[in-house]
Amino acid sequence: MTACVSPSLKSSAARWKRSGLRGSSVKAQRLRFRYRVTENALSLGNRDIVRAWESAVQAAGFNLAYSEGKRAAPQIAIAAPLPLGVTSGCELAELFLAEFANPEAVLAAVAASMASGIQPFSVEEAGLSAPSLQSRLRWAEYEVQLPAEGLDLQKPWRAVDHLLNAKTWAAEYRRETKVRLYDLRPLVLDIQIKGQDADCLLLNMRLRAEPDLTGRADQVILALGLPPASRIHRRCLYLGEVSPAVLAFRRAGQPDEA
């Protein structure tokens, strides 16, 4: 199914800011939500999802914190942008409120106001000064379905085995007229072929999801020379701890070296 971004979703943030009702830059509370992305939201990009969260929080009557400056932005962070066409049962988002509120009340009200296809299902408080979601993200797990009709079923086994035993794997990422060459191998932690179900071949992938090392399931399929997936579903995002050394470098404004 294809989702459409409603005019109200696109314009609500602008109307809110023009009205002068947006939250202040004060960060009083930080909430971490888990949410699903279903087939109804397959066409929503990361900006659309951030806008959906902003609109839902506003409609629910809670005050978001905004950045300072002329182009104030809502203090909303998505752990890992979800590629178009991919569903998920494990997405993570954090937002800062300008006023304290009961987390469960926020969850219930925001879920009721959320755009179709985005389903918040849990919430917890996070410390205001805790490391960001992006800095803690380590890997993501995907379920992939490949059309099996006409496919030599030995080919995926050979391709996966070849990739996992390789030290490097040249790949290219195309976007419009631009082509970027990169080494795919460090991005792939594991691939398992789970077998065949009806007319689909089932694969599980564990791919890196760090800020500068992020693997995409569709790009892995392409690099393996396999047919495009009929379904990709993200089922897990793994968060790790940020070491004290990394935190110290960040506080000092230095690049990460740990």
PyMOL commands that set and color helices and strands:
alter all, ss='L'
color gray80, all
select helices_A, chain A and resi 7-19+39-41+46-60+103-113+133-136+154-164+185-187+217-223+244-251
alter helices_A, ss='H'
color red, helices_A
select strands_A, chain A and resi 29-37+76-78+87-97+118-126+137-147+170-175+178-183+188-197+200-210+213-214+231-239
alter strands_A, ss='S'
color yellow, strands_A
deselect
rebuild
show_as cartoon
